[in-house]
Structures are given as C-alpha cells and as structure tokens.
Amino acid sequence: MCYALCKQKNVRLKGGRIILIRRPTMRDLGALTKYINGLVEEDAPIDMTERISTSFERKWLKENVDDFKNGKRHYVMALLDGGMVGATNITVGKGRHSHVAEYGISVDKKYRRIGIGSALTKYILDVGKRDKKIKIITLRVYEFNTKAKAMYEKFGFRKVAYLRDRVMYKGKLYGEYVMDWERK
Ligand SMILES: CC(C)(COP(=O)(O)OP(=O)(O)OC[C@H]1O[C@@H](n2cnc3c(N)ncnc32)[C@H](O)[C@@H]1OP(=O)(O)O)[C@@H](O)C(=O)NCCC(=O)NCCS
C-alpha cells in the first residue's frame, strides 16, 4: 500500500541540496495545479496538453488519495525551495494486468539536471520492488526524448516495443517506445 510503502524521505542530491519526497495531501492542491500547468505551458513531452483547473485537480486528488490508501497507485512529489519541483507515480493494473504497473515522472524545467529525476525514480522503483505483486513496471516515452530514455536505461528499463506514429507533438507525428523493468 502506498500509505505503508511511500514514506516521507529527505534525499541529498549530488550538488548537496536536499529534497523532500512525500505523498501529496489535499493541502497540496494549489501546488499540484501550478506544477502541472507549468508542464503544460512548457509543452513538455508528456500526454497532458490542456491546462487544468483547481476544481479538476481537487477531484483527481480526492479520488487518488483513496487509491494511495488501497495501493492501486503510488504517487509522490518532490519539494525544494518551498515548492513542488517534481512528481512520479506508478499505477497498478487491474484484473489480468494486476502484476503490471505504469510509471510516469516529471521534473520542473527550472530544476532539471540536478538529480531530482534520478532521486524520484530510485524512490518509486524501490516502492514498486517492495510491492511483491508487481512483476513489470512499464512506461511509454516519445522517441525523441533522449534525456528521459537515458535515465530509464540507467535504472534498468529496456525497450520492448516501438509504436510508430503514436503521438502528435508540435504538429508532427512521432513514434513512442514502450520500456519495461522486469522483476527477475
Ligand atoms: C526526464 C526528466 C524527468 C529527467 O529529470 P532530471 O531531474 O533532469 O534528471 P537527472 O538530473 O536526475 O538526470 C537523470 C539522467 O537523465 C539523463 N539526462 C537528463 N538530462 C539530460 C540532458 N540534458 N542531456 C542528456 N541526458 C540527460 C542522464 O542520463 C541523467 O543521468 P546522469 O546525471 O547520470 O548523466 C526531466 O528531463 C523532465 O521532467 N522532462 C520533461 C518531462 C518528461 O520528459 N517526462 C518523461 C516523460 S516519458
């Protein structure tokens, strides 16, 4: 369960700064909305393309706080300089896919390349590895997202499929890779 597995943790980055990694609560509504809209405004290589409202995010957070409790979703945010600077999650599949979890990650543009992505990935993979029903952690990444692909490979994800023309980004079609981490 995320409540049991996603413990609050301070992590020292390679440059010495310390981030706090923890689950979000309803009090983080404003920070989460601002964070997601920052990624949308940047046109980051993620599936979300529309700005979200606080009421949309409140609904999402309410529904997901339950999922955090029952272990269907593990979600944590990273905090630095008094604000939200990154987030990661793994969402466990249902029924015949209940051994497969989908992973996602993002870091605020102003805070990239200082190790936050790696710290979050390490944290959420540790959570996934302790959740013994999860055998495969899977992700999708746009083919041109070399930074993200390099990070995933560093953490043991391997390309298992290429989906041609799967995403439209800045008016052009691109392929997408499926990458898996498998429990040995
Ligand atoms: C991908 C992302 C999460 C990486 O976060 P980050 O905090 O910058 O990552 P880190 O500083 O921990 O770097 C992790 C690894 O990523 C790779 N990487 C990150 N930035 C890179 C860059 N500019 N050039 C080359 N490799 C890069 C490197 O392998 C790096 O490892 P290293 O430091 O040992 O060289 C971040 O760039 C991001 O949020 N991008 C926009 C959203 C996104 O693409 N999400 C993933 C969707 S699939």
Ligand as a Chemical Component Dictionary entry (heavy atoms), coordinates in Angstrom:
data_LIG
# 
_chem_comp.id                   LIG 
_chem_comp.type                 NON-POLYMER 
_chem_comp.pdbx_formal_charge   0 
_chem_comp.three_letter_code    LIG 
# 
loop_
_chem_comp_atom.comp_id 
_chem_comp_atom.atom_id 
_chem_comp_atom.alt_atom_id 
_chem_comp_atom.type_symbol 
_chem_comp_atom.charge 
_chem_comp_atom.model_Cartn_x 
_chem_comp_atom.model_Cartn_y 
_chem_comp_atom.model_Cartn_z 
_chem_comp_atom.pdbx_ordinal 
LIG C1  C1  C 0 13.260 13.269 -17.927 1  
LIG C2  C2  C 0 13.351 14.097 -16.648 2  
LIG C3  C3  C 0 12.310 13.597 -15.653 3  
LIG C4  C4  C 0 14.764 13.937 -16.029 4  
LIG O1  O1  O 0 14.786 14.630 -14.796 5  
LIG P1  P1  P 0 16.115 15.341 -14.229 6  
LIG O2  O2  O 0 15.831 15.796 -12.863 7  
LIG O3  O3  O 0 16.614 16.328 -15.200 8  
LIG O4  O4  O 0 17.066 14.068 -14.216 9  
LIG P2  P2  P 0 18.508 13.925 -13.525 10 
LIG O5  O5  O 0 19.154 15.243 -13.306 11 
LIG O6  O6  O 0 18.360 13.037 -12.349 12 
LIG O7  O7  O 0 19.279 13.133 -14.658 13 
LIG C5  C5  C 0 18.997 11.761 -14.844 14 
LIG C6  C6  C 0 19.586 11.236 -16.111 15 
LIG O8  O8  O 0 18.816 11.695 -17.212 16 
LIG C7  C7  C 0 19.664 11.893 -18.333 17 
LIG N1  N1  N 0 19.593 13.324 -18.684 18 
LIG C8  C8  C 0 18.874 14.272 -18.026 19 
LIG N2  N2  N 0 19.027 15.461 -18.657 20 
LIG C9  C9  C 0 19.826 15.242 -19.710 21 
LIG C10 C10 C 0 20.336 16.078 -20.735 22 
LIG N3  N3  N 0 20.034 17.394 -20.787 23 
LIG N4  N4  N 0 21.103 15.509 -21.662 24 
LIG C11 C11 C 0 21.410 14.192 -21.623 25 
LIG N5  N5  N 0 20.977 13.348 -20.660 26 
LIG C12 C12 C 0 20.192 13.867 -19.722 27 
LIG C13 C13 C 0 21.065 11.471 -17.912 28 
LIG O9  O9  O 0 21.212 10.095 -18.172 29 
LIG C14 C14 C 0 20.998 11.701 -16.412 30 
LIG O10 O10 O 0 21.886 10.891 -15.706 31 
LIG P3  P3  P 0 23.357 11.458 -15.310 32 
LIG O11 O11 O 0 23.115 12.669 -14.453 33 
LIG O12 O12 O 0 23.971 10.318 -14.562 34 
LIG O13 O13 O 0 24.028 11.815 -16.594 35 
LIG C15 C15 C 0 13.147 15.613 -16.957 36 
LIG O14 O14 O 0 14.012 15.982 -18.014 37 
LIG C16 C16 C 0 11.711 16.002 -17.311 38 
LIG O15 O15 O 0 10.860 16.165 -16.448 39 
LIG N6  N6  N 0 11.426 16.207 -18.610 40 
LIG C17 C17 C 0 10.114 16.660 -19.048 41 
LIG C18 C18 C 0 9.019  15.658 -18.768 42 
LIG C19 C19 C 0 9.399  14.311 -19.330 43 
LIG O16 O16 O 0 10.036 14.199 -20.374 44 
LIG N7  N7  N 0 8.972  13.270 -18.626 45 
LIG C20 C20 C 0 9.179  11.922 -19.056 46 
LIG C21 C21 C 0 8.099  11.544 -19.986 47 
LIG S1  S1  S 0 8.283  9.864  -20.573 48 
# 
loop_
_chem_comp_bond.comp_id 
_chem_comp_bond.atom_id_1 
_chem_comp_bond.atom_id_2 
_chem_comp_bond.value_order 
_chem_comp_bond.pdbx_ordinal 
LIG C1  C2  SING 1  
LIG C2  C3  SING 2  
LIG C2  C4  SING 3  
LIG C2  C15 SING 4  
LIG C4  O1  SING 5  
LIG O1  P1  SING 6  
LIG P1  O2  DOUB 7  
LIG P1  O3  SING 8  
LIG P1  O4  SING 9  
LIG O4  P2  SING 10 
LIG P2  O5  DOUB 11 
LIG P2  O6  SING 12 
LIG P2  O7  SING 13 
LIG O7  C5  SING 14 
LIG C5  C6  SING 15 
LIG C6  O8  SING 16 
LIG C6  C14 SING 17 
LIG O8  C7  SING 18 
LIG C7  N1  SING 19 
LIG C7  C13 SING 20 
LIG N1  C8  SING 21 
LIG N1  C12 SING 22 
LIG C8  N2  DOUB 23 
LIG N2  C9  SING 24 
LIG C9  C10 SING 25 
LIG C9  C12 DOUB 26 
LIG C10 N3  SING 27 
LIG C10 N4  DOUB 28 
LIG N4  C11 SING 29 
LIG C11 N5  DOUB 30 
LIG N5  C12 SING 31 
LIG C13 O9  SING 32 
LIG C13 C14 SING 33 
LIG C14 O10 SING 34 
LIG O10 P3  SING 35 
LIG P3  O11 DOUB 36 
LIG P3  O12 SING 37 
LIG P3  O13 SING 38 
LIG C15 O14 SING 39 
LIG C15 C16 SING 40 
LIG C16 O15 DOUB 41 
LIG C16 N6  SING 42 
LIG N6  C17 SING 43 
LIG C17 C18 SING 44 
LIG C18 C19 SING 45 
LIG C19 O16 DOUB 46 
LIG C19 N7  SING 47 
LIG N7  C20 SING 48 
LIG C20 C21 SING 49 
LIG C21 S1  SING 50 
# 
